[in-house]
Amino acid sequence: MNLILFAANEVAQSLPSADPRAQHILRVLRRRTGDTFDAGLINGPRGKGTLVAVHPDFLDLVFQWGALPPPPDPISLLVGLPRPQTARAILRDATSLGVAALHFVATEKGEPGYLRSTLWQGGEWHRQLLAGAAQAFCTRLPSVTFGQPLMDAISTLTVGGARIVLDNYTATQPLSRCALPRDSSIALAFGPERGWSDLERTLLRTRGFAFAHLGPRVLRAETAVVAALTLLKSKLGSL
């Protein structure tokens, strides 16, 4: 953990010794009474935590907060619901790279059974966001939805922003050549493992999505997300 994150309702409470964050403070950072560590308030400021006392079952901490980190880039991802291990990587890495929203959508060729995974049903998805934010030394978490139809996710997007869909089968231009309006929100859509259906391609076109690709090589979904975000952030001047 490059940054140890806390919810607002946790900062006035003792931290149980069994909590992974307590173990990290004591065993990885090797902090002792009076030592400080980098801390952050989820979706709030960064600052310093101080280890006040170590008890058998809990730690006493106090915090001093500083400035808010910069807001995320105005990028929303629409991802055809992938297998859980792939979704875990996307949740972490997209959070680390600073997207504003993640929508894991149901698609015609997707596997609906993936939604029954403990990733989504047990709240693990939120822990993956925290891991990505901690890695990036940032407190910002993207908003996340999962399981809604593609059409419903599109309807939540900002009107007038840039919209791009990645599709190796039909796109004729690389993502690197797509024009991006300055100071505009961006929606970037990735299909499921089996790709978009013809009906979904038609829907995306009618909803203003430009089709693009990442070159002739077929990439794993999590690799494609990182590659595409890197290109977009470079074009936006945030890398």
Backbone torsions as a table, in degrees:
resi	resn	phi	psi	omega
1	MET	NA	115.9	173.7
2	ASN	-77.8	-22.6	178.9
3	LEU	-144.2	129.1	179.7
4	ILE	-93.9	119.2	-171.7
5	LEU	-99.0	144.5	179.5
6	PHE	-134.6	143.7	171.4
7	ALA	-77.4	158.9	-176.5
8	ALA	-59.4	-34.8	-177.6
9	ASN	-80.3	-0.2	-179.2
10	GLU	-98.4	-20.1	-168.1
11	VAL	-71.4	-20.8	178.8
12	ALA	-97.8	6.3	-177.5
13	GLN	-111.8	161.3	171.7
14	SER	-72.8	151.5	-179.9
15	LEU	-100.0	117.4	-179.1
16	PRO	-57.2	141.6	-177.7
17	SER	-62.5	-27.0	-179.7
18	ALA	-78.4	-11.2	-179.9
19	ASP	-65.8	135.6	179.6
20	PRO	-55.5	-29.6	178.9
21	ARG	-69.5	-37.6	176.6
22	ALA	-65.0	-41.5	178.7
23	GLN	-63.6	-37.3	179.2
24	HIS	-66.5	-43.3	179.7
25	ILE	-60.9	-43.1	-173.8
26	LEU	-83.8	-42.2	-169.8
27	ARG	-98.1	-33.1	-179.1
28	VAL	-93.0	-53.0	178.9
29	LEU	-77.7	-20.6	178.9
30	ARG	56.9	44.2	178.3
31	ARG	-80.1	146.4	176.8
32	ARG	-120.5	171.7	-178.5
33	THR	-53.3	127.4	-179.2
34	GLY	96.2	-12.8	179.7
35	ASP	-79.7	157.3	178.6
36	THR	-112.6	164.4	177.0
37	PHE	-150.3	159.6	179.0
38	ASP	-75.0	128.3	-177.2
39	ALA	-134.6	161.0	177.7
40	GLY	-147.0	149.2	174.7
41	LEU	-96.5	123.9	-174.3
42	ILE	-52.5	123.9	-176.7
43	ASN	59.9	23.8	178.7
44	GLY	-134.4	-153.3	-174.8
45	PRO	-76.8	161.1	167.5
46	ARG	-94.8	164.7	178.3
47	GLY	-178.7	-151.5	-179.2
48	LYS	-123.1	136.9	169.5
49	GLY	-103.2	147.0	177.4
50	THR	-120.3	130.9	176.4
51	LEU	-80.7	106.6	-175.6
52	VAL	-83.3	-42.6	-177.6
53	ALA	-157.5	148.6	176.9
54	VAL	-114.4	118.0	177.6
55	HIS	-110.9	164.7	-179.2
56	PRO	-55.8	-35.8	-174.2
57	ASP	-113.0	-5.2	-177.3
58	PHE	-161.8	164.6	175.2
59	LEU	-113.2	143.2	170.7
60	ASP	-99.7	128.1	-177.5
61	LEU	-129.2	151.2	167.9
62	VAL	-130.1	156.6	-173.1
63	PHE	-130.1	147.6	171.1
64	GLN	-128.6	117.9	-172.9
65	TRP	-97.1	149.5	178.8
66	GLY	-113.9	-135.8	-175.0
67	ALA	-83.5	158.7	173.5
68	LEU	-73.5	142.8	172.9
69	PRO	-71.5	163.2	179.5
70	PRO	-63.7	153.7	179.3
71	PRO	-67.4	159.9	177.3
72	PRO	-68.9	161.5	173.1
73	ASP	-64.8	148.6	-176.6
74	PRO	-78.2	59.3	-177.5
75	ILE	-116.1	127.2	174.5
76	SER	-113.9	133.7	177.3
77	LEU	-104.3	134.4	169.0
78	LEU	-111.9	119.1	-173.5
79	VAL	-125.1	122.7	172.1
80	GLY	-57.4	125.0	-170.4
81	LEU	-47.8	113.8	-178.3
82	PRO	-94.3	175.5	174.7
83	ARG	-61.6	152.3	-170.6
84	PRO	-55.6	-41.6	-177.6
85	GLN	-65.4	-31.2	175.9
86	THR	-71.7	-42.1	178.9
87	ALA	-61.2	-37.5	178.4
88	ARG	-58.7	-46.8	-179.5
89	ALA	-64.0	-39.9	-179.5
90	ILE	-67.0	-42.3	178.2
91	LEU	-58.0	-47.7	-178.5
92	ARG	-66.6	-51.5	-171.5
93	ASP	-71.6	-38.3	178.6
94	ALA	-66.4	-35.0	175.5
95	THR	-66.8	-44.1	178.4
96	SER	-59.6	-36.5	-178.3
97	LEU	-82.6	-8.1	169.6
98	GLY	86.5	46.6	174.4
99	VAL	-85.6	159.4	-178.2
100	ALA	-86.9	-30.8	-175.6
101	ALA	-151.6	149.2	177.0
102	LEU	-131.4	122.2	177.5
103	HIS	-119.9	112.8	175.8
104	PHE	-95.2	108.1	-166.2
105	VAL	-105.6	150.7	172.6
106	ALA	-77.5	134.3	-178.6
107	THR	-130.5	165.9	-176.3
108	GLU	-63.6	-37.0	-177.8
109	LYS	-98.4	3.1	-179.8
110	GLY	-79.5	168.5	179.8
111	GLU	-100.3	106.5	-177.0
112	PRO	-64.7	-22.8	179.9
113	GLY	-63.6	-20.4	178.7
114	TYR	-59.8	-27.3	-178.7
115	LEU	-67.5	-19.1	-179.4
116	ARG	-83.1	-1.8	178.9
117	SER	-62.8	150.9	175.4
118	THR	-63.4	-19.9	175.9
119	LEU	-54.0	-46.0	-176.9
120	TRP	-92.5	-36.4	-174.4
121	GLN	-84.2	-22.9	-177.5
122	GLY	-104.6	5.6	177.9
123	GLY	82.5	6.6	-179.4
124	GLU	-62.7	-30.3	-178.4
125	TRP	-54.7	-37.0	-179.9
126	HIS	-68.1	-36.0	178.3
127	ARG	-66.5	-31.9	176.4
128	GLN	-67.5	-36.7	174.9
129	LEU	-61.9	-44.8	179.7
130	LEU	-61.2	-40.4	179.3
131	ALA	-64.1	-40.3	178.7
132	GLY	-67.0	-40.6	179.3
133	ALA	-67.9	-42.2	179.0
134	ALA	-61.5	-39.3	178.2
135	GLN	-61.2	-40.1	-175.8
136	ALA	-82.6	0.2	-176.4
137	PHE	56.7	48.4	-177.2
138	CYS	-141.7	152.4	179.3
139	THR	-98.3	-9.4	-172.0
140	ARG	-77.2	130.1	174.2
141	LEU	-113.6	138.9	175.5
142	PRO	-72.6	156.2	168.9
143	SER	-74.9	146.6	-173.9
144	VAL	-134.1	135.8	167.8
145	THR	-129.6	155.5	177.4
146	PHE	-150.7	139.6	175.7
147	GLY	93.6	-8.7	-179.7
148	GLN	-78.8	154.0	177.6
149	PRO	-62.3	155.0	179.9
150	LEU	-54.6	-44.3	-177.9
151	MET	-59.9	-41.3	-179.4
152	ASP	-65.6	-39.5	179.1
153	ALA	-65.6	-41.6	178.9
154	ILE	-60.5	-37.2	-176.7
155	SER	-66.4	-17.1	179.7
156	THR	-87.7	-8.9	-175.1
157	LEU	-73.0	154.2	178.2
158	THR	-65.0	133.3	178.2
159	VAL	-70.4	132.6	174.7
160	GLY	92.6	-5.7	178.0
161	GLY	-78.8	168.6	176.8
162	ALA	-72.6	141.6	-179.3
163	ARG	-132.6	125.7	-176.9
164	ILE	-134.8	135.8	174.9
165	VAL	-119.1	133.8	177.1
166	LEU	-90.2	128.7	-178.1
167	ASP	-155.0	101.9	-177.9
168	ASN	-64.6	-20.0	-173.3
169	TYR	-83.2	-34.0	-173.7
170	THR	-120.6	-17.3	-176.6
171	ALA	-70.2	144.4	-179.8
172	THR	-114.1	-10.0	179.9
173	GLN	-120.7	144.5	177.1
174	PRO	-74.4	153.9	178.9
175	LEU	-58.2	-33.1	-177.6
176	SER	-62.7	-18.9	-179.0
177	ARG	-101.5	2.0	179.1
178	CYS	-72.7	133.8	178.4
179	ALA	-78.1	136.2	178.9
180	LEU	-121.4	117.9	176.4
181	PRO	-61.5	141.4	178.9
182	ARG	-68.3	143.0	176.7
183	ASP	57.8	37.8	-179.9
184	SER	-119.5	150.0	172.6
185	SER	-73.0	155.5	-178.1
186	ILE	-130.6	130.5	171.2
187	ALA	-110.8	128.4	-177.8
188	LEU	-124.5	121.3	-173.9
189	ALA	-110.2	135.4	177.3
190	PHE	-121.6	131.9	179.9
191	GLY	-76.0	170.6	175.5
192	PRO	-72.8	179.6	-176.1
193	GLU	-58.3	-33.4	-179.4
194	ARG	-90.3	1.9	176.1
195	GLY	88.6	173.9	178.4
196	TRP	-75.9	150.1	170.9
197	SER	-84.3	165.9	178.5
198	ASP	-62.5	-38.2	178.6
199	LEU	-64.7	-38.7	178.8
200	GLU	-68.7	-37.4	176.0
201	ARG	-61.6	-42.1	178.5
202	THR	-63.2	-43.6	178.3
203	LEU	-60.0	-45.8	-178.3
204	LEU	-63.6	-40.7	178.4
205	ARG	-63.0	-45.0	-177.6
206	THR	-68.4	-19.8	178.6
207	ARG	-97.2	15.5	169.5
208	GLY	87.4	16.5	179.1
209	PHE	-84.5	131.4	171.7
210	ALA	-88.8	139.2	-177.1
211	PHE	-91.9	135.6	-178.9
212	ALA	-145.0	168.4	178.2
213	HIS	-137.1	170.9	179.4
214	LEU	-110.5	28.2	179.5
215	GLY	102.1	179.9	-173.3
216	PRO	-75.7	-15.0	-177.7
217	ARG	-85.0	140.3	176.9
218	VAL	-88.0	120.6	-175.3
219	LEU	-103.9	153.8	169.7
220	ARG	-63.6	151.7	-174.9
221	ALA	-57.4	-45.0	-178.3
222	GLU	-66.3	-32.9	176.8
223	THR	-70.2	-40.1	179.6
224	ALA	-63.3	-39.1	179.5
225	VAL	-62.5	-47.4	-179.4
226	VAL	-64.5	-43.4	-179.5
227	ALA	-63.0	-44.8	-178.3
228	ALA	-66.3	-43.1	179.0
229	LEU	-64.1	-37.0	178.2
230	THR	-62.2	-43.6	177.9
231	LEU	-62.9	-47.0	-177.9
232	LEU	-63.7	-45.6	-179.4
233	LYS	-65.0	-32.8	175.8
234	SER	-65.3	-43.1	179.0
235	LYS	-66.2	-30.2	179.3
236	LEU	-80.5	-10.9	-178.9
237	GLY	80.0	19.9	-179.3
238	SER	-104.3	11.6	173.3
239	LEU	-123.0	NA	NA
